[in-house]
Amino acid sequence: MPVQLSSPAVADLLPIAGVRIGVAEAGIRKANRKDLTVFLLDEGSAVGAVFTRNRYAAAPVQVCREHLASGQGVRALVINTGNANAGTGESGLADARQTCNALARSLGLHHEQVLPFSTGVIMEPLPMDRLLGGLPAALTSACSAQHDSGAQWLAAAQGIMTTDTLPKAASVSFELEGRALRATGIAKGAGMIRPNMATMLGFLATDAAVAPELMNELARRLADASFNRVTVDGDTSTNDSFVVIATGQAGHPPVTDLSSPSGRALLDALTPLAQRLAHAIVRDGEGATKFITIRVEGGRDTAECLRAAYSVAHSPLVKTAFFASDPNLGRILAAVGYAGIDDLDVGGIDLWLGDVHVVTRGGRHPKYREEDGQRVMKPAEIEVRIGLGRGTASDTVWTCDFSHEYVTINADYRS
């Protein structure tokens, strides 16, 4: 069961002017499930994205990079679940390009104005007959659906799921340049989740106006504060993509600098939305029973804070101890010790578990009692705070525990 996460309500999801969404059942891997989604963007929309840093990037990721670099102006996205089109060589690239060509022909666009996305099983050929056969239904859905509610956003969130137990979607309203604006996002992911990025897809759209040349930086800044701060199991996928769309329909002067007052206001509005989606991935982590915040303080820079935080977050021994509510907290200290901070003085380390001060100056706090550790490890949400005692930098990572169910899900994934 997901950790304090519920399915989004249609009434809470805001439609975004300039975005139309269609969803179809193409039978790409399983029958009778939403598995093919198209986003149609009005002319003038600006798009930016960040992708996996895995060198084994899937075919659609490679094609997306090519199409974004062309500068043609993105007008459509096509997303399939059930098959990742990864590890498929030249034939996989040809399939991704054929998908873009087919959708572009239907819309009267250049093929480079279409971005393809896939998620699912790796190293299996994409069933092109089913995917192409499902495109007309997805387009009909996009053109005939009522787009004055969040229903299509919810349908899209359902249509990109793999091992997710719940769809992930959220919206926010905000003001910019005296105008009322909106943003809505969806994401998928539950396992093979690690920063840089994770087996995740994320799509966030706003009616804000943003200069096209700023969109990749906007996507990177949002990802760095959200999707690049979560981990479930330490595996970086082949297909990770996070796309940010600004349709410009709100009618204010475009944001041209993220450090300007309007740029900071935009980041302040969109960052919590991206974080909410990223947190939903962790809360729905495969087999997760606990949502864990790991905050490292007192580092010389954020890079070493993140090294320590991820070392703890990726440790199977730490994660299984959290599942068992077992305050075997020496495992946390061990993970900090092998994080790769070569000149770390362990005599300066402090550790808190919730409100309990466990370690001071590298050793057990004299007032720490094991029953206090057990008490704060039982809730579904836990905060770990680590002080390195070396400086003023800090950073935060969000993760979950490892349960028996994680093994079960991943042992049965292809069946």
Buried (B, 14 or more C-beta within 10 A) or exposed (E): EBBEBEBBEBEEBBBBBBBBBBBBBBBBBEEEBBBBBBBBBEEBBBBBBBBBEBEEBBBBBBBBBBBBEEEBBBBBBBBBBBBBBBBBEEEBBBBBBBBBBBBBEBBEBBBBBBBBBBBBBBEBEBBBEBBBBBBEBBBEBBEEBEBEBBBBBBBBBBBBBBBBBBBBBBBBEBEBBEBEBBBBBBBBBBBBBBBBBBBBBBBBBBBBBBBBEBBBBBBBBBBBBBBBBBBBBBBBBBBBBBBBBBBBBBEBEBBEEBEEEBBEBBBEBBBBBBBBBBBBBBBBBBBBBBBBBBBBBBBBEBEBBBBBBBBBBBBEEBBBBBBEBBBBBEBBBBBBBEBEBEEBEBEEBBBBBBEBBBBBEBEEBEEBEEEBBEBBBEEBEBBBBBBBBBEEBBBBBBBBBBBEBBEEBBEEBEE
